């Protein structure tokens, strides 16, 4: 399968403290980087990191990426807890935007 670019959008449960979010994000970033050809990149964050979007380029299908971050084969527990939400979307060729310089650089050089 040819490589595809994905946006992984994560929303942590209401009430998640910054320590828990940062610990989970380290694990999630490590998992995504192992599945990616060039590492995962943060596309955006919002509301004190309560929501985050990450970009990655991978040959794996979206469902495999989603499954791996929810039940990783490489550790004993998922970095996600009850109430956390995630969606994995393929990024197509047609796009437009303003700002997000690191995100644009990643997308333009895929």
C-alpha positions in Angstrom: 0.0 0.0 0.0 1.2 3.5 -0.8 1.9 5.9 2.0 -0.9 8.2 3.1 -1.0 11.3 5.3 -3.3 11.2 8.3 -4.6 13.7 10.9 -5.1 12.1 14.3 -7.4 14.3 16.4 -7.5 13.6 20.1 -9.8 15.1 22.8 -8.9 14.2 26.4 -11.7 13.6 28.9 -13.1 16.6 30.8 -11.2 17.1 33.9 -8.0 15.5 32.6 -5.1 17.3 34.3 -2.0 18.6 32.5 0.3 15.9 34.0 -2.0 13.1 32.7 -2.4 14.8 29.3 1.4 15.3 28.9 2.1 11.7 29.9 -0.5 10.3 27.5 0.8 12.6 24.7 4.3 11.3 25.1 3.0 7.7 24.7 0.7 8.6 21.8 3.5 10.5 20.0 5.9 7.5 20.5 3.3 5.1 19.1 2.5 7.3 16.1 6.2 7.9 15.4 6.8 4.2 15.3 4.0 3.8 12.7 5.2 6.8 10.6 7.8 7.1 8.0 9.1 10.4 9.3 7.7 10.7 12.8 4.5 12.3 14.0 4.1 16.1 14.0 1.8 18.2 16.1 -0.5 20.1 13.7 -2.3 22.1 16.4 -3.3 22.2 20.1 -6.2 23.8 21.9 -7.6 24.5 25.3 -4.5 23.8 27.4 -3.7 20.7 25.3 -7.2 19.2 26.0 -7.5 18.8 22.2 -4.6 18.1 19.9 -4.1 17.2 16.2 -1.1 15.2 14.9 0.0 14.5 11.4 1.8 11.4 10.2 2.7 9.6 7.0 2.1 5.8 7.1 1.4 2.9 4.9 -1.0 1.5 7.5 -4.8 2.1 7.1 -6.6 4.5 9.4 -8.3 1.7 11.3 -4.9 0.1 12.1 -3.6 3.4 13.4 -6.7 3.9 15.5 -6.5 0.4 16.9 -2.9 0.7 17.8 -3.3 3.9 19.8 -6.3 2.4 21.7 -4.7 -1.0 22.4 -1.0 -0.9 21.7 0.7 -4.1 21.0 4.0 -2.7 22.5 2.8 -1.9 26.0 0.4 -3.2 28.6 -2.1 -0.3 28.7 -3.5 2.2 26.3 -2.6 5.9 26.9 -6.3 6.6 26.5 -8.7 6.6 29.5 -12.4 6.6 29.8 -13.9 9.6 28.2 -11.0 10.3 25.9 -11.9 10.5 22.2 -9.9 10.1 18.9 -10.5 10.1 15.2 -8.0 9.2 12.4 -8.6 11.0 9.1 -6.8 10.7 5.8 -5.6 14.1 4.4 -6.3 14.5 0.7 -4.5 16.4 -2.0 -6.8 19.4 -2.0 -6.3 21.8 1.0 -6.2 25.4 1.9 -5.4 27.4 5.0 -3.6 30.2 6.8 -1.0 29.9 9.5 0.0 26.6 11.0 3.4 26.9 9.4 4.9 23.5 10.7 1.7 21.8 9.6 1.8 23.3 6.1 5.5 22.5 5.7 4.8 18.8 6.6 1.9 18.7 4.1 3.7 20.4 1.3 6.7 18.0 1.5 4.9 14.8 1.7 
